[in-house]
Amino acid sequence: MNSFTYVSLPSRVVFGAGAVARLPAELEKLGARRALVLSTPGRAASVKAVAASLGARCAGIYDKAVMHVPVEVAEDARRAAKALDADCCVAVGGGSTIGLGKAIAASAGLPVLAVPTTYSGSEMTPIYGLTEGGLKRTQRDARVLPRTVIYDPELTLGLPPATSAASGMNAIAHCVEAMYAQDANPIVSLMAEEGIRALAASLPIVIKEPSNLDARSDALYGAWLAGVSLGAVGMALHHKLCHTLGGTWNLPHAETHAIVLPHAARYNRDAAPEAMARIARALGAKDAPTGLYDLEMKLGLKMKLADLGMKQADLERAAQLATQAPYPNPAAVEYAQVLQLLRNAFAGRRPD
């Protein structure tokens, strides 16, 4: 076995149907007395019930979270937290809301308690991103890792099938890149492979049977492992591309991850054979890139960047931005090859 370094990130997880009822007790464990509850505008109504359960511990609701966390929104939320004398944030939602909580933690030092309602896995990572001037920059900071995460599959029951599928594939992308990260190690690879297996098995059931709580529990379990995997190692080409496309062209985060993933896996297939074999095994497929593509087709996801509003004329600039300061990657990151990757993703071609 090769030498490696493994860092275990400190967090508390409460998992199970109805677990959100334990939120007040978990805040008490954190020693928090005034929590600012965060959400997107679309989830504001359902979040009111969560806020009401906190009673006097609720300092207020900030319901302006949006994807890719624009700097302006992060600063506005931080000001709101200060004005309300909040001493922690409760982020109820997906990656956009949890990302906003992390941004507040980074700038104001407030601890975050996350209540994820999608399968993104963001709640288990010390990674956050901010978008400014059309560019999204990601950072890693242990202070932003949520102190406590409450996984309640009942909160995902209202998630539309397309959103369930896309956020689940976003989580699988975390697992895939954790397998061949520059600092990958056997412990993370074990969790990542299990995360892929759990998500690949549960997502088709979630789509066909939206009220199946067991399948939703398995998907949340997979997302948990995906987040832990991503949080423990670095990112590679796939995440660099998605951050570029999302931050500069404001493409939807999870859907972009889903579309790019099979093509990024194909780009790295020959350079990371052991990782690809494990990914294929977790998918129950012969080949990792085509297995990912076929799973997405089965889930009914959009398969083309063109379907998200990306323009063919912008592909060259996207390739330039993604290769200017590349993340460490198994295969050499070169402009011509990355441009071809983007062209394949733009057209939705099945990897060969």
N, C-alpha and C positions, 0 to 999 in steps of 0.2 A: 504494500500500500504506500502511495506517495505521501510525503509530509504535507501537512496543511494546518491552517489556523481556523478555528471555529469560534465565533462569538455568539453567545446566546443573549437575545435581547429580552429585557425584563418587561413583562406585561401580565396582566391578570385577565383571564377569559371566563366568562359566565355563558354557558351554552345550554339551549333547550327551549322547547315550546313554552311560551308564557314568561320567558326569562326577563322580559322588559319590566315586569312588575317588581323586579329587584333593584331597579334603578335608584330609588331613594336610598336604599341601604348601601348600595355601592358608592354613592356620593358621600355618604357618611364615612365610609371606610377611607375615602380620599381626604376627608377632613374639609370638604367643600361646603360652604354655606350659601353661596349665591352663584347659580349656574346660568350662563347664557346659552339658550338652546338654539342651535343652528339648523337651517334647512334651506332647500331651494324654494322658489315661489310656488311651484307646483305641489309641494308636499306640505305647505303651510297649514292647511286645515287639519290633516291627520296628526301633525306634530303638536297641535294644541292639546290633544289628549295626553301626550307624553309630558308636556310642560305642566299640565294641570296636576298630574300625579306627583309632582315635586313640591306642590304647595308653596310654602314660604321660601323654599330653596331655589325657586325659579326667579332669576333676576329679570328675565325678559326673553323674547324670541327675536332672532335676526334671521329673516327668511329671504335673503338676497344672494344666496350662494349660486354661482354659475360655474360651468365647466372651464377648466384651464386656469382658474383663480386669477383673474386680472388684478394687478397690483392695487388699482383704485378700490376694488371691492374689499380686498384684504385690509387696506388702511381704514376704510369706512367701518368695517366690522370691529377692528381693534379700538377705534374711537368709541363705538357703541358699547363695547365691553367695559371700557374705562368709565364712561359716563354712568353706566348702570352698576358700577362697583362690583363687577363679576370677578370671582376668584377661580373659575374654571369654565370650560365649554363642554356642552353635551352636543355632539354632532350626530344628528339622526338623518341618515340618507346614504347615498352612494359616494363615489370617489370625489365628486365636486364638493360636497358638504364637508366630508372628512378632510379634504385638502384645505378648505378654508379654516377649519379648526387648527390644522397644523401650522398654517401661516400665522394665525393669532398666537399660537404657542411659541413660534420662533421669534416674534417681535415683542410680545408682551409677557412671555414666560408663564402663561396660564396653562395648567394641565388640561388634557383632553380625555373625555370619556366618550367612546364611539359606540353608536348603535347602528351597525350597517344594515341596509335594507336592499342591497344588491350583492353581487358576487365578485366585486372588483378586487378585494383583498387589501385595499389601501390601508385599512385600519391596523394592519400588522406590520407596517413598515415605518422606518424613520426617514422616509423620502417624501419630499413635497416639491411642488412646482409653482412658479409664479410667471404670469405672462405680462410683458411690458413692451410696448412699441412693436408689437407683432412677433415677438420672439419669446418662446417659453424656455425658462431656465430651471433646471432641477437641482436640488441640494439635498444633502444627507445630514441630518442633525438629530442626535439622540433625544434632544429635548422635545421634539415634536411627536415622538412615538406615543400613541394613546396609552394612558396608564391602565385603563380598563376597557375591555371590549365585551359588549353584551350581544351575543348571537341569538336572535329569536326568529326561527323560521316562519312564525305566524306573521311577522312584519313584512315578509316577502310575498305573501299571498296575492296582493294586488298588483304585483309587478307584471307588466305586459309581457307576453311570451318573447317578443323580439328583444326587449330590454334584458330579460333573463338570459337569453342566448348570447347576446353581445357581451354582457358583463361577465358571463361565465367563460367565454373565450378570452376575454381580457385577462382573467385569472390564469387560464391555461398558458397564455403568453408569458406570464411571470415565471411559471414553472419551467417552460421550455428554455428560457434564457438563463435561468438559474442552473440548468444542467450543464451548459457549456460556458458559463461565466469564467472570466480570467481567474477568479479566486474560488471557483467551485470546489466542493469537498464532498466526501461520501455521505455525511449526515444530511446536508442540504439536498443532495441528489435523491436520497431516500424519501425525504418529505415531498420533493417536487414530483417524483414519479407517482407517489400515492395521490398527490393532488390532482394530477392529470387523470389518473384512473377514476377517482371519485367523481370528478366533473364530467368526464366523457360518458360515464355510465348514468349519471343522474340528469344531465341537461335534457336529453331526448324525452325523458319521462316528465320533467317539469313542463316542457312545451306541450306534450300530448295530454297531460293530466295536471293542469295548473293548481288544483287543490290538493295534490299529493304531498302531504307534509313530510313524509319520510324522504322523498326525493329532494325536496327543498332543504331538508336538514343535511343530506349528503352533499348537496351543492355548496352549502355554507361551510361545511367541514373542508371541502376541497379548496374553497376560497381562502379559508384560514391558513391552510398549508401553503397555498400560493403566495400569500402575503408574507408569511414567515420566510419562505424561500427567497423571495425577492429582497426582503429586508436584510438578509444575512450575507448577500454577495452583491457584486456589481451588475450593471446592465450592459447590453451589447447593442448591435446594429438595429435590431427590431425596435427597441425602445427609443433609440435616437431618431429613427424615422418617424415614429408615431408622435414623439414630442415636437418634431419639426412640422409635421402636417397639422397637428392640432393647434400649436401655438401660433403659427404663421397664417394658416388658412382656416382656422377655427372649425376644423372638421370634428365631428362627434367622437369623443375619446374612445369609448368601448368599441364602436363600430369600426373605427380606423384600425384598432388593434386586431380585430378579427380578420379584416381584409388583408392586412399586411403580413400576418403571422405565417401562413403557409409559404409565402414567397421568401421571407427572411429565413425560414427553416431550410428551404431549398438552397439559398445562398450559402448557408453554413454546413450543409449536409456532409460534404466530403471532408471538411476540415474538423468535424466533431463526430466521428463515427460511433463512439461509445454512447455519447449522449443521444444520438439519433436512434440507436437501437433500443434504448430504454424508453424513449418517447413513443416509438412505434409499439413497443410491448404494452405500455400503459393504455394506448389507444385501441389495442387489439388489431393493429394494422401491420402490413408488411413493410411500409415505408412511412417515415414520420411526416414529411411535407404533404404527400398525397392523403395520408390519414387525417391530418388536420383539415385539409381542404374538404374532404368528403364528409367529415363530421359537421362542418359549417353548412354544407349543402343540405345535410339531413335536418339541421336545425332551422332551415329556411332563412338564413341570413343573407343580407346583401353581399355580393362577392366582388364588386367593382368599386374602386375609388371614384370612378365617374358617377356612380349612383349616389355618392355623398356630396356631389357638387364640385369635386376637384376638376380643374381644367387641364387638358392635355398640354396646353402651352406653359403651364406652371411646373411641369415635371422636372425640367432641367434645373430650375432654381431650387426646387426641393432637394434634388440630388447634390447640388453645390453646397447648400446649407448643411446637409446631413454628413457630408464628407470633409467639411472644413475643420471640425474638431471632433473626430469620431470617438465613440466609446470603444474600449478594448473589445476585440471580436475575433473569433477563431479564424475566419477567412479574412484576408486583407481587404480593407475597405477602400475600394477604388471607384472613382466617379463613373466610368463607363458601365461597370457591372451594377452599381447601385441604380443608375438611370434605367437599366434594363429591368431590374427588379421592380421599380416603380411603374414602368410601362406594363409589365405583366400584371401587377396589382390593379392598375388603372383599367385594364381590359378584363380582369377577372379570369385569366387563364389558369387552367389546372396545372400545377407544377409537373414537369416531366420527370 
